[in-house]
């Protein structure tokens, strides 16, 4: 059996979840290691196990036999031409950044790789702001990632408003995990620019050349009835906030993965899967 119990669509899976995830019986139990047992019409779901990539940078069209044909795989630097919008900082302008399915990873690992100049970055954000924190509608977010060089990489994983410079401006409305060269790793959320930060004491180790090496599961849950927030690393609660006033509940959000290298090496962020569910 593959990683999904049931697959009924490529890329977007509306079925029974990722085996080994912390979602359980449609009522997520933090820290469990069980898969979703129920979805149907009760939940809105986005799940990707990243077996498919395809990255076309820059130009929106190409000429085929005199016809203008849209370019773009699953990832594109042209807005709304693909599933994910890519934003790149390339100090040398040589276009060596890549977004691929890693070889020898097993179970599908997306590799987001920067170019090789200090401050080069790659950010991917799903087109369409599809998730909003709404009264009585709980939301669960979970992903599994590995970081190439934790001492040199700035990483953000979570939900934000549409933003092509998440690592630079960091926006006004967001929620997720931020890793800053392994010195100030935090679970962080903000509403209209007012930020709540929770320091993570979890130790991180480089993935190095190993695809998905030393990976960790990152997750958070938002209780739609009262605005309570919980965050978890590998099933262990690392942060919480009761009736948070900095929950970005007045904006619709979209998932983001972003990495910036601080040195002259091309570094990678590895993503095993992404799973987001919200009560309808």
Secondary structure per residue as TSV (DSSP state, phi and psi in degrees):
chain	resnum	aa	ss	phi	psi
A	1	X	-	360.0	139.3
A	2	X	-	-81.4	-171.6
A	3	X	S	-65.7	-27.1
A	4	X	B	-95.4	142.9
A	5	X	S	-64.7	-44.6
A	6	X	-	-141.2	135.2
A	7	X	-	-122.0	125.3
A	8	X	-	-124.1	4.8
A	9	X	S	-157.5	152.9
A	10	X	S	-85.4	128.3
A	11	X	S	87.8	-59.5
A	12	X	S	-100.8	120.4
A	13	X	-	-113.2	120.4
A	14	X	-	-117.3	89.2
A	15	X	S	-152.3	-119.0
A	16	X	S	-121.7	17.2
A	17	X	-	87.8	178.0
A	18	X	B	-88.1	123.5
A	19	X	T	-62.6	128.3
A	20	X	T	97.5	-4.6
A	21	X	-	-75.1	171.8
A	22	X	S	-93.8	7.9
A	23	X	-	-83.6	136.1
A	24	X	-	-143.6	126.5
A	25	X	T	51.1	34.4
A	26	X	T	64.8	0.3
A	27	X	S	-124.7	92.8
A	28	X	-	-55.5	125.1
A	29	X	-	-104.2	104.7
A	30	X	T	-56.4	134.0
A	31	X	T	89.3	-7.7
A	32	X	-	-78.1	170.7
A	33	X	-	-129.2	46.4
A	34	X	-	-121.7	160.5
A	35	X	-	-96.6	170.3
A	36	X	-	-66.0	137.0
A	37	X	-	-105.3	-11.2
A	38	X	-	-153.3	135.9
A	39	X	-	-133.0	-81.6
A	40	X	G	50.7	-138.3
A	41	X	G	-86.7	0.4
A	42	X	G	-79.4	-21.6
A	43	X	E	-132.4	142.9
A	44	X	E	-93.7	130.6
A	45	X	E	-135.0	142.0
A	46	X	E	-132.2	120.6
A	47	X	E	-134.0	132.6
A	48	X	E	-139.3	125.7
A	49	X	-	-99.2	3.3
A	50	X	-	54.4	64.0
A	51	X	-	-100.3	-8.2
A	52	X	-	-128.1	134.5
A	53	X	-	-124.4	-121.3
A	54	X	-	98.3	101.8
A	55	X	E	-124.2	117.3
A	56	X	E	-115.5	117.7
A	57	X	-	-91.2	160.1
A	58	X	S	62.9	-107.4
A	59	X	-	-55.0	139.5
A	60	X	S	-84.1	-25.8
A	61	X	E	-135.0	158.3
A	62	X	E	-132.0	158.6
A	63	X	E	-97.3	120.3
A	64	X	E	-125.3	107.8
A	65	X	T	57.5	35.9
A	66	X	T	86.3	-3.0
A	67	X	E	-104.5	139.7
A	68	X	E	-82.2	117.5
A	69	X	E	-114.5	131.5
A	70	X	E	-62.4	136.4
A	71	X	-	-101.9	152.4
A	72	X	-	143.0	129.8
A	73	X	S	-94.6	-134.3
A	74	X	S	-76.0	-24.2
A	75	X	E	-125.5	133.7
A	76	X	E	-149.6	148.0
A	77	X	S	-82.7	-1.1
A	78	X	S	-100.4	123.2
A	79	X	T	-57.0	133.3
A	80	X	T	64.3	17.9
A	81	X	S	-99.2	2.7
A	82	X	S	-157.8	-174.2
A	83	X	S	-75.1	-37.8
A	84	X	E	-122.5	136.8
A	85	X	E	-89.9	131.5
A	86	X	E	-106.8	132.2
A	87	X	E	-121.6	132.6
A	88	X	E	-129.6	140.1
A	89	X	E	-111.4	119.2
A	90	X	-	-130.2	94.7
A	91	X	T	-61.6	-29.0
A	92	X	T	-94.6	-14.0
A	93	X	-	68.0	22.7
A	94	X	-	-99.1	0.4
A	95	X	-	62.8	40.1
A	96	X	-	-93.2	-1.8
A	97	X	-	-67.4	149.3
A	98	X	E	-139.3	154.5
A	99	X	E	-134.1	109.2
A	100	X	E	-139.0	168.0
A	101	X	E	-87.7	119.6
A	102	X	-	-65.0	139.3
A	103	X	T	-73.9	148.2
A	104	X	T	63.1	23.1
A	105	X	-	-89.1	-37.8
A	106	X	S	74.0	138.3
A	107	X	S	63.8	13.6
A	108	X	-	78.7	103.8
A	109	X	-	-123.9	121.5
A	110	X	E	-80.1	130.5
A	111	X	E	-113.0	114.8
A	112	X	E	-102.3	110.9
A	113	X	E	-117.8	128.4
A	114	X	-	-77.4	170.9
A	115	X	-	-77.0	-173.2
A	116	X	S	-113.3	30.9
A	117	X	S	-118.8	144.0
A	118	X	T	-52.5	134.6
A	119	X	T	79.2	5.8
A	120	X	-	-69.2	141.9
A	121	X	E	-145.6	163.7
A	122	X	E	-136.0	129.7
A	123	X	E	-127.0	135.1
A	124	X	E	-122.1	134.2
A	125	X	E	-134.5	132.5
A	126	X	E	-65.3	129.7
A	127	X	S	-62.8	136.3
A	128	X	S	92.2	120.4
A	129	X	-	-85.7	96.7
A	130	X	-	-104.2	-4.6
A	131	X	B	-124.3	129.3
A	132	X	-	-137.5	139.8
A	133	X	-	-80.7	112.1
A	134	X	B	-124.2	145.0
A	135	X	T	-52.3	130.5
A	136	X	T	73.1	7.2
A	137	X	B	-117.6	102.4
A	138	X	-	-71.5	151.7
A	139	X	E	-131.6	137.3
A	140	X	E	-121.4	133.6
A	141	X	E	-128.0	132.8
A	142	X	E	-149.6	140.1
A	143	X	E	-150.2	163.1
A	144	X	E	-126.3	122.9
A	145	X	E	-133.1	162.3
A	146	X	E	-137.4	144.6
A	147	X	E	-113.1	129.6
A	148	X	S	-58.4	-51.4
A	149	X	-	-139.5	91.3
A	150	X	T	-64.8	-23.1
A	151	X	T	-82.0	-11.9
A	152	X	T	-123.8	-2.5
A	153	X	E	-114.0	137.5
A	154	X	E	-100.5	126.4
A	155	X	E	-133.4	141.1
A	156	X	E	-131.0	136.3
A	157	X	E	-136.1	124.2
A	158	X	E	163.0	-147.9
A	159	X	E	-119.4	136.8
A	160	X	E	-143.1	167.9
A	161	X	S	-67.7	166.3
A	162	X	S	-55.8	124.2
A	163	X	-	-158.2	124.4
A	164	X	S	-95.0	5.5
A	165	X	-	-142.4	57.8
A	166	X	T	-60.2	-43.0
A	167	X	T	-76.5	-18.7
A	168	X	T	-91.4	-63.9
A	169	X	T	-83.6	-30.9
A	170	X	-	62.0	5.3
A	171	X	-	61.7	-177.0
A	172	X	S	-108.1	-18.8
A	173	X	S	-135.8	114.7
A	174	X	E	-166.3	166.6
A	175	X	E	-155.4	134.6
A	176	X	E	162.9	-159.4
A	177	X	E	-113.9	132.3
A	178	X	E	-123.2	132.6
A	179	X	E	-120.3	122.9
A	180	X	E	-118.6	91.3
A	181	X	T	43.6	37.2
A	182	X	T	62.7	14.0
A	183	X	T	-105.1	-28.4
A	184	X	S	-142.1	65.6
A	185	X	-	-81.5	129.9
A	186	X	E	-142.0	155.0
A	187	X	E	-97.7	129.1
A	188	X	E	-141.3	140.6
A	189	X	E	-146.6	152.2
A	190	X	E	-147.0	146.0
A	191	X	E	-128.1	122.1
A	192	X	T	51.0	38.5
A	193	X	T	87.6	-8.2
A	194	X	E	-90.2	121.4
A	195	X	E	-110.8	140.2
A	196	X	E	-115.4	128.7
A	197	X	E	-121.5	133.2
A	198	X	E	-122.0	115.9
A	199	X	E	-69.5	135.9
A	200	X	-	-97.9	130.8
A	201	X	-	-98.3	-0.8
A	202	X	-	-62.1	131.8
A	203	X	-	-80.7	134.6
A	204	X	-	-114.7	145.9
A	205	X	-	-127.7	143.5
A	206	X	-	-53.4	142.0
A	207	X	-	-75.8	-27.2
A	208	X	T	61.1	-143.3
A	209	X	T	-81.2	-5.9
A	210	X	S	-82.3	122.1
A	211	X	T	-63.4	119.5
A	212	X	T	73.1	13.8
A	213	X	T	-63.8	138.2
A	214	X	T	55.8	37.2
A	215	X	-	-71.8	155.6
A	216	X	E	-133.8	149.9
A	217	X	E	-93.2	123.8
A	218	X	E	-109.7	135.0
A	219	X	E	-150.9	151.9
A	220	X	E	-147.0	155.1
A	221	X	E	-127.8	140.4
A	222	X	E	-120.4	124.3
A	223	X	-	-84.8	112.1
A	224	X	T	-67.8	-18.7
A	225	X	T	-77.5	-31.1
A	226	X	T	-137.4	0.9
A	227	X	-	79.4	13.8
A	228	X	-	-68.6	145.4
A	229	X	E	-130.6	137.3
A	230	X	E	-130.7	142.2
A	231	X	E	-126.1	148.0
A	232	X	E	-139.3	144.6
A	233	X	E	-124.2	119.7
A	234	X	T	52.4	39.5
A	235	X	T	82.6	-2.9
A	236	X	E	-100.2	127.8
A	237	X	E	-66.0	128.2
A	238	X	E	-117.6	-12.3
A	239	X	E	-163.4	154.7
A	240	X	E	-157.7	157.4
A	241	X	E	-149.7	127.6
A	242	X	T	-90.0	129.1
A	243	X	T	45.6	53.7
A	244	X	-	-62.0	131.8
A	245	X	T	-87.4	-6.0
A	246	X	T	-108.2	18.1
A	247	X	S	-75.1	125.2
A	248	X	-	-73.8	72.8
A	249	X	T	-98.2	10.0
A	250	X	T	-114.3	12.8
A	251	X	S	-137.8	148.6
A	252	X	-	-84.3	146.3
A	253	X	B	-126.8	167.6
A	254	X	E	-142.9	147.2
A	255	X	E	-68.6	145.3
A	256	X	E	-137.2	140.8
A	257	X	E	-127.1	129.7
A	258	X	E	-144.6	142.7
A	259	X	E	-142.2	138.5
A	260	X	E	-130.9	133.6
A	261	X	E	-91.9	141.7
A	262	X	S	-98.3	-9.4
A	263	X	S	-116.6	-164.3
A	264	X	S	-98.9	19.1
A	265	X	S	-101.9	144.5
A	266	X	-	-78.1	113.6
A	267	X	-	-108.9	158.5
A	268	X	E	-124.1	145.4
A	269	X	E	-110.2	122.3
A	270	X	E	-100.8	134.0
A	271	X	E	-126.6	120.4
A	272	X	E	-80.7	-49.7
A	273	X	E	-158.4	163.8
A	274	X	E	-133.1	134.9
A	275	X	E	-140.0	117.9
A	276	X	E	-128.4	132.3
A	277	X	E	-137.7	146.8
A	278	X	E	-145.8	137.9
A	279	X	E	-63.0	140.3
A	280	X	-	-76.8	360.0
